[in-house]
Amino acid sequence: MPSSTLAPADQLTQAPLDGRVVLISGATGGVGRVVSLACARAGATVVMSGRRGDVLEREAAGIRNEGGKAEVEALDVSDAPSAQRVMGAILRRHGKLDILVNSAGLNVPKRSWRDVTVESWNEVIRINLDGTFYCVHAALPSMRARKEGLLINIASWAGKYTLAMAGAAYNGSKHAVVALTETLNMEECVNGIRACALCPAEVATPILDRRPIPPSPEERARMLQGDDIGRAIRWIAEQPPHVCVNEITISPTWNRMYVGGADLKPR
C-alpha cells in the first residue's frame, strides 16, 4: 500500500493542531501510521512510537520531508516502564502531551476457544488492553497538572458487538477498552481531560492477514480504509476543549458484520 502524503503547503498553513504534541502508539503501520500523517497534516508535532525502530524512522522521515513535524520513540506498550520512559522523554522535550492516541493492537490466527492458548490470550490482552492502560496511566499526571488533555483509544466494532470470528481475547480486550474509556470521562472530566473510544468495523490494514481466513482484495476494497480513520481522529482532535466526543462507531457502507462473508465464519 503506498504511503499517504501530507496536504499541500497552503492547507498546512491552516494548522488547526499547531502547537499540539500528539503521541501515537502502534505507528509503524496500519491505523497508527495514517493517524500520524493526519495529525501532521493538521500541524501537530507527532511522536510516533512502536517496536520497529527502522520503520518508525522511515515513516517519520517521510513526514518531515513534506513539511511536517515528527519524532520517534521506541515503545513496547505491553511494558509499563517503557510507557513511563516515553512519557518522560516527551515531557522533557516539550513540557506537555496534548493528545494520546492508543492505536497499538493485534489479534492471533488461532483465536477460537478450541484453539486459543494461554500464551496467545496473554499476547492479545497485553497489547490491546494492558498497553492502553499503561500509556493512559503514564499520560494522566501531566494532563491533570495542566487541566487539559485528550485520550483517543482505538477500540473496535468488537468492542460494541461480540463477534464470533474475533475470538474471546479480542472481543474481551476491546469491550474492556470501551469501558476503560468511559471511566476516564467519569473520573477525569473534572480535570479537563476528555476521552474517546473509536469503534471501527473492518479496516483494510495488515492485521487482517492474521485472520484464520484473510479476506480477499475485493472484500478489503469495500472496507474502511486507513485514511477514513485518520480523518475521524483528526476531527475528534480538532474539537475545542469543552467538547468531549465520548464514542464513535463507524463502519463501511457495505458492512460485512451485517451481510456476512465466507471468511467471517468462526474456526
C-alpha positions as MATLAB code, in Angstrom:
seq = 'MPSSTLAPADQLTQAPLDGRVVLISGATGGVGRVVSLACARAGATVVMSGRRGDVLEREAAGIRNEGGKAEVEALDVSDAPSAQRVMGAILRRHGKLDILVNSAGLNVPKRSWRDVTVESWNEVIRINLDGTFYCVHAALPSMRARKEGLLINIASWAGKYTLAMAGAAYNGSKHAVVALTETLNMEECVNGIRACALCPAEVATPILDRRPIPPSPEERARMLQGDDIGRAIRWIAEQPPHVCVNEITISPTWNRMYVGGADLKPR';
ca = [
       0.000    0.000    0.000;
       1.578    3.338   -0.999;
       2.340    5.835    1.743;
      -0.134    8.670    2.188;
       1.138   12.198    1.603;
       0.705   15.378    3.532;
      -1.668   18.071    2.425;
      -0.354   20.813    0.115;
       1.576   23.613    1.797;
      -1.338   26.067    1.577;
      -3.506   23.646    3.559;
      -0.778   23.136    6.162;
      -0.883   26.862    6.944;
      -4.361   26.355    8.460;
      -2.736   24.117   11.097;
      -5.700   23.564   13.464;
      -3.442   21.414   15.681;
      -0.471   23.771   15.532;
       1.433   23.672   18.820;
      -0.133   20.396   19.913;
       2.005   17.397   20.832;
       0.471   14.041   19.908;
       1.767   10.607   20.897;
       0.622    7.724   18.687;
       1.253    4.116   19.678;
       1.464    1.420   17.035;
       2.664    3.998   14.498;
       4.761    1.581   12.444;
       1.822    0.660   10.231;
      -1.911    0.375    9.751;
      -4.089    2.854   11.593;
      -1.236    4.290   13.664;
       0.779    5.330   10.619;
      -2.204    7.021    8.973;
      -3.161    8.793   12.211;
       0.376   10.162   12.431;
       0.050   11.568    8.920;
      -3.390   13.037    9.627;
      -2.210   14.840   12.755;
       0.931   16.093   10.999;
      -1.274   17.491    8.216;
      -3.103   19.468   10.876;
       0.137   20.979   12.180;
       0.773   18.857   15.273;
       4.133   17.574   16.397;
       3.624   13.820   16.211;
       5.612   11.399   18.331;
       5.473    8.083   16.526;
       6.019    5.057   18.746;
       6.270    1.327   18.216;
       8.582   -1.655   18.439;
      10.193   -1.424   14.969;
      12.567    1.490   15.115;
      13.695    1.310   11.497;
      10.110    1.516   10.241;
       9.327    4.424   12.578;
      12.359    6.340   11.352;
      11.365    5.833    7.729;
       7.772    6.978    8.263;
       8.836    9.958   10.384;
      11.348   10.999    7.734;
       8.574   10.966    5.137;
       6.510   13.346    7.260;
       9.459   15.671    7.871;
      10.403   15.707    4.188;
       6.956   17.071    3.361;
       6.992   19.809    5.963;
       5.519   18.007    8.964;
       6.926   17.652   12.468;
       7.607   14.073   13.517;
       9.648   12.430   16.253;
      10.286    8.785   17.086;
      10.203    6.889   20.381;
      10.710    3.135   20.687;
       7.823    1.759   22.730;
       6.579   -1.670   23.708;
       3.119   -0.858   25.068;
       2.970   -4.176   26.911;
       5.802   -2.941   29.160;
       4.701   -0.360   31.732;
       8.201    1.075   32.348;
       8.572    1.608   28.590;
       5.416    3.745   28.567;
       6.674    5.786   31.519;
      10.049    6.274   29.829;
       8.483    7.576   26.621;
       6.229    9.947   28.535;
       9.199   11.284   30.465;
      11.116   11.894   27.252;
       8.202   13.812   25.719;
       7.782   15.971   28.812;
      11.489   16.795   28.876;
      11.419   17.913   25.235;
       8.035   19.629   25.095;
       6.842   20.111   28.658;
       3.456   18.604   27.818;
       1.460   15.984   25.952;
      -1.796   17.250   24.474;
      -3.174   14.121   22.806;
      -2.555   10.402   23.202;
      -3.798    8.026   20.501;
      -3.705    4.377   21.554;
      -3.718    2.529   18.234;
      -1.428   -0.418   19.007;
      -3.416   -3.641   18.723;
      -3.360   -7.181   17.400;
      -5.165  -10.486   17.159;
      -3.923  -14.040   16.675;
      -4.872  -16.561   13.973;
      -5.859  -19.295   16.445;
      -8.478  -17.442   18.410;
     -11.446  -19.769   18.992;
     -11.880  -21.478   22.370;
     -10.920  -24.722   20.658;
      -7.555  -23.383   19.543;
      -6.595  -20.468   21.782;
      -3.636  -20.942   24.115;
      -2.737  -19.169   27.323;
       0.233  -17.623   25.535;
      -1.855  -16.208   22.680;
      -4.522  -14.957   25.104;
      -1.829  -13.089   27.037;
      -0.367  -11.648   23.828;
      -3.680  -10.082   22.819;
      -4.595   -8.818   26.289;
      -1.170   -7.350   26.995;
      -1.138   -5.283   23.801;
      -4.814   -4.358   23.360;
      -5.817   -3.774   26.972;
      -2.763   -3.572   29.212;
      -0.961   -1.444   26.620;
      -3.811    1.042   26.528;
      -3.873    1.213   30.325;
      -0.097    1.645   30.638;
       0.008    4.527   28.147;
      -3.008    6.292   29.664;
      -1.626    5.798   33.169;
       1.660    7.381   32.102;
      -0.057   10.345   30.414;
      -2.610   11.294   33.071;
      -0.437   13.020   35.720;
       0.874   15.736   33.384;
      -2.579   16.205   31.846;
      -4.121   16.616   35.299;
      -1.477   19.184   36.198;
      -2.335   21.218   33.078;
      -6.102   20.626   33.440;
      -6.305   19.602   29.795;
      -5.753   16.533   27.642;
      -7.344   14.248   25.077;
      -7.133   10.450   25.071;
      -8.278    8.589   21.944;
      -8.490    4.810   22.326;
      -8.911    2.707   19.207;
     -11.403    0.025   20.201;
     -13.338   -1.896   17.554;
     -16.768   -2.904   16.337;
     -15.934   -5.902   18.539;
     -15.855   -3.507   21.474;
     -19.559   -2.849   20.961;
     -20.860   -6.062   19.420;
     -19.466   -9.503   20.185;
     -18.161  -11.139   17.001;
     -17.825  -14.892   16.728;
     -14.910  -14.657   14.330;
     -12.916  -12.251   16.534;
     -12.317  -14.701   19.367;
     -12.573  -14.397   23.127;
      -9.366  -12.433   23.708;
     -10.017   -9.763   21.087;
     -13.693   -9.339   21.984;
     -12.841   -9.185   25.671;
      -9.989   -6.727   25.248;
     -11.912   -4.328   23.022;
     -15.042   -4.372   25.198;
     -12.737   -3.536   28.093;
     -11.170   -0.619   26.195;
     -14.625    0.889   25.668;
     -15.409    0.548   29.376;
     -11.992    1.901   30.361;
     -12.616    4.959   28.192;
     -15.946    5.677   29.858;
     -14.361    5.523   33.312;
     -11.839    8.136   32.189;
     -14.638   10.536   31.299;
     -16.457    9.753   34.544;
     -13.435   10.498   36.725;
     -11.257   12.903   34.774;
     -13.806   15.316   33.272;
     -13.367   17.498   36.369;
      -9.674   17.743   35.464;
     -10.358   18.975   31.933;
      -9.444   15.594   30.431;
     -11.514   14.044   27.626;
     -11.502   10.503   26.265;
     -12.990    8.962   23.137;
     -13.429    5.308   22.207;
     -13.312    4.928   18.437;
     -15.038    1.698   17.391;
     -14.443    0.947   13.713;
     -15.738   -2.076   11.878;
     -13.390   -3.700    9.389;
     -10.461   -1.541    8.297;
      -8.200   -2.654    5.467;
      -4.937   -2.875    7.404;
      -2.293   -5.613    7.762;
      -3.971   -7.006   10.906;
      -6.408   -8.749    8.541;
      -3.587  -11.031    7.434;
      -3.633  -12.660   10.878;
      -7.192  -13.916   10.491;
      -7.752  -17.664   10.095;
      -9.003  -16.879    6.569;
      -7.748  -13.465    5.380;
     -10.349  -11.530    3.361;
      -9.855  -11.164   -0.375;
      -8.573   -7.979   -2.034;
     -12.100   -7.385   -3.343;
     -13.534   -7.552    0.175;
     -10.808   -5.273    1.537;
     -11.617   -2.656   -1.088;
     -15.150   -2.357    0.360;
     -13.907   -1.873    3.918;
     -12.993    1.291    5.750;
      -9.550    2.453    4.697;
      -6.837    3.784    6.942;
      -7.386    7.345    5.714;
     -11.025    7.158    6.854;
      -9.867    6.527   10.408;
      -7.223    9.222   10.131;
      -9.860   11.792    9.191;
     -12.123   10.685   12.046;
      -9.342   11.029   14.591;
      -8.318   14.402   13.253;
     -11.937   15.578   13.623;
     -12.006   14.384   17.240;
      -8.676   16.062   17.951;
      -9.809   19.381   16.486;
     -12.810   19.763   18.787;
     -12.462   22.570   21.352;
     -11.534   21.635   24.937;
     -15.112   21.949   26.211;
     -16.325   19.276   23.740;
     -15.955   15.593   24.594;
     -16.666   13.089   21.834;
     -17.277   10.119   24.087;
     -17.558    7.399   21.471;
     -17.798    6.890   17.723;
     -18.910    3.691   15.996;
     -18.019    3.732   12.313;
     -18.409    1.149    9.561;
     -18.212    0.794    5.798;
     -21.499    1.195    3.970;
     -21.153   -2.419    2.743;
     -20.929   -3.747    6.276;
     -19.910   -7.388    6.374;
     -20.891   -7.506   10.033;
     -24.439   -7.418    8.625;
     -24.216   -9.008    5.184;
     -21.642  -11.667    6.069;
     -18.684  -13.132    4.229;
     -17.184  -16.581    3.711;
     -14.142  -15.746    5.812;
     -16.184  -14.459    8.764;
     -17.327  -17.834    9.999;
     -15.666  -18.881   13.275;
     -12.987  -21.533   13.061;
];
